[in-house]
Amino acid sequence: MATARKAPAKKATKTAPRKATSSQPRLAQSSREIQAFGTVVQLPIGLSYDARMYSCERLNLILADTQILYALYKKYHWLMRGPTFYQLHLLLDKHAGEQLELIDLVAERIQTLGGVAVGDPRHAAELTRVPRPPDGVEEVPAMLSRLIEAHESILEDAHDAAAKVEGQGDDGTNDLLVSSLIRTGELQVWFLSAHLVDTPTTIVK
């Protein structure tokens, strides 16, 4: 009667010792720069290198100015004075929130094109064309006028950039500039300008 064969014994395999785990963060890390500001990487989005480079250059200047405009809105929101303090305090904070949304949209568009968005406020301050205001408090009409002038500078640049990038086939950047940045900016200028109209505060009988 045949006897059943025993299965060959498996050879013992050596396993690498498990690395000890630790919850200690690895701090003070550093890295070389893996993409320089002012460059674009290749992305398959149907736009040429030159078109994407040009759009990123224009958008980064607008982004820097918009970051400074946002900071001015927050500053004047805090420093507001006078009988219309409450209304302007709320309005400027609302406008600041809308500018913050635009900052994110513009920065993400730059990244979508393969570029590097300006993010450090110190870098934005080096690029901006918006004049620096006094560090202290100005009168309310002067603060509002500074906001309007900053808006106008950004809007002029945005109109020019929108036309140029459309000519290069960058419909996405054109749409962002026209549908979001320009329309939001124009509406905010209207609201601010209404507060500079010299109207009587009492009814004359």
C-alpha positions in Angstrom: 0.0 0.0 0.0 1.5 3.4 -1.1 2.3 5.8 1.6 1.5 9.5 1.3 4.5 11.7 0.6 5.3 14.4 3.0 5.3 18.0 1.7 8.9 19.4 1.6 9.5 21.6 4.6 9.5 25.3 3.7 12.8 27.1 4.1 12.8 29.8 6.8 13.1 33.2 5.2 14.8 36.1 6.9 12.7 39.2 7.2 14.2 42.6 7.6 13.8 44.1 11.0 10.9 46.5 11.2 12.0 50.1 11.5 11.0 51.6 14.8 8.2 54.1 14.4 8.2 57.5 16.0 5.7 60.4 16.4 8.6 62.9 16.5 8.3 65.3 13.5 11.4 65.7 11.4 12.0 69.4 11.9 14.2 72.0 10.3 14.1 70.4 6.9 15.3 72.3 3.8 15.3 71.7 0.1 16.7 73.0 -3.1 14.3 75.1 -5.2 12.6 72.7 -7.6 11.0 75.3 -9.8 12.1 78.9 -10.1 9.7 81.8 -10.0 9.1 83.1 -13.5 9.3 79.7 -15.2 6.5 77.3 -16.4 6.6 73.5 -16.6 5.1 71.6 -19.5 1.4 70.7 -19.0 -0.8 69.1 -21.7 -3.5 71.8 -21.7 -3.4 72.8 -25.4 -1.5 76.1 -24.9 1.9 76.9 -26.2 4.9 77.6 -23.9 5.0 81.2 -24.9 1.2 81.7 -24.3 1.5 80.2 -20.8 4.6 82.1 -19.9 3.0 85.4 -21.0 -0.2 84.7 -19.1 1.7 83.8 -15.9 3.8 87.0 -16.1 0.7 89.2 -16.4 -1.3 87.2 -13.8 1.5 87.4 -11.2 1.6 91.2 -11.5 -2.1 91.4 -11.1 -1.9 88.9 -8.2 0.7 91.0 -6.4 -1.4 94.1 -6.8 -4.5 92.3 -5.6 -2.8 91.0 -2.5 -1.8 94.6 -1.6 -5.4 95.7 -2.3 -6.7 93.0 0.0 -4.3 94.1 2.7 -5.4 97.8 2.3 -9.0 96.7 2.6 -8.3 94.9 5.9 -6.2 97.9 7.2 -8.9 100.4 6.4 -11.6 98.1 7.8 -9.8 98.3 11.1 -9.0 102.1 10.9 -12.4 103.3 9.8 -13.7 106.4 11.6 -16.7 108.8 11.7 -20.5 108.6 11.6 -20.5 105.9 8.9 -18.0 103.8 10.7 -20.3 100.7 11.1 -21.5 100.7 7.4 -17.9 101.1 6.0 -16.4 98.7 8.6 -18.7 96.0 7.3 -18.5 97.0 3.6 -14.7 97.0 3.6 -14.5 93.6 5.3 -17.0 92.2 2.7 -14.8 93.6 -0.1 -11.7 92.1 1.5 -13.3 88.7 1.5 -14.2 89.0 -2.2 -10.6 90.1 -3.0 -9.3 87.1 -1.0 -11.4 84.8 -3.2 -9.9 86.5 -6.3 -6.4 86.0 -5.0 -7.0 82.3 -4.8 -8.5 82.1 -8.3 -5.7 84.0 -9.9 -3.0 82.0 -8.0 -4.6 78.7 -9.0 -4.8 79.8 -12.6 -1.1 80.5 -12.6 -0.4 77.0 -11.2 -2.8 75.5 -13.8 -0.7 77.1 -16.5 2.5 75.5 -15.0 3.8 78.6 -13.4 4.6 79.7 -9.8 2.2 82.1 -8.1 3.6 84.9 -6.0 2.6 84.1 -2.4 5.0 85.7 0.0 3.7 89.1 1.0 7.3 90.4 0.9 7.6 89.2 -2.7 4.3 90.8 -3.6 5.5 94.1 -2.1 8.5 94.0 -4.5 6.3 93.5 -7.5 3.2 95.7 -6.8 2.5 98.9 -8.6 0.1 100.1 -5.9 1.6 103.1 -4.0 2.3 102.6 -0.4 0.1 104.6 2.0 1.2 106.2 5.2 1.6 103.8 8.1 -0.8 105.8 10.2 -4.5 106.8 9.9 -5.7 109.1 7.1 -9.1 110.8 6.8 -11.8 108.5 5.6 -12.2 110.1 2.1 -8.5 109.7 1.5 -8.6 106.0 2.5 -11.5 105.3 0.2 -9.8 107.2 -2.6 -6.7 105.1 -2.2 -8.8 101.9 -2.6 -10.5 103.3 -5.7 -7.1 104.2 -7.2 -5.7 100.8 -6.5 -8.8 99.2 -8.1 -8.4 101.4 -11.2 -4.8 100.4 -11.7 -5.6 96.7 -11.4 -8.6 97.1 -13.7 -6.6 98.9 -16.4 -4.0 96.1 -16.3 -6.7 93.4 -16.3 -8.5 94.8 -19.3 -5.2 95.0 -21.2 -4.1 91.5 -20.1 -7.5 90.0 -21.0 -7.3 91.3 -24.6 -3.7 90.1 -25.0 -4.2 86.6 -23.6 -7.3 86.1 -25.7 -5.2 86.9 -28.8 -2.8 84.1 -27.7 -5.7 81.6 -27.4 -5.7 81.5 -23.6 -9.5 81.6 -23.1 -9.3 80.4 -19.5 -7.2 83.3 -18.4 -9.4 85.7 -20.4 -12.5 84.3 -18.8 -11.1 84.6 -15.3 -10.0 88.2 -15.8 -13.3 89.3 -17.3 -15.9 87.3 -15.5 -14.3 87.4 -12.0 -11.6 90.0 -11.5 -13.0 92.8 -13.7 -16.6 92.4 -12.8 -15.9 92.2 -9.0 -13.6 95.2 -9.2 -16.0 97.4 -11.1 -18.8 96.6 -8.6 -16.6 97.4 -5.6 -15.5 100.7 -7.1 -19.2 101.6 -7.5 -19.9 100.9 -3.9 -16.8 102.9 -2.7 -17.5 105.8 -5.0 -21.0 106.2 -3.6 -19.5 107.0 -0.2 -17.6 110.0 -1.7 -20.7 111.8 -3.0 -21.2 115.0 -1.2 -24.9 114.9 -0.2 -26.6 116.8 2.5 -27.2 114.9 5.8 -30.2 117.0 6.8 -33.5 117.7 5.0 -33.9 121.4 4.1 -37.5 122.6 4.4 
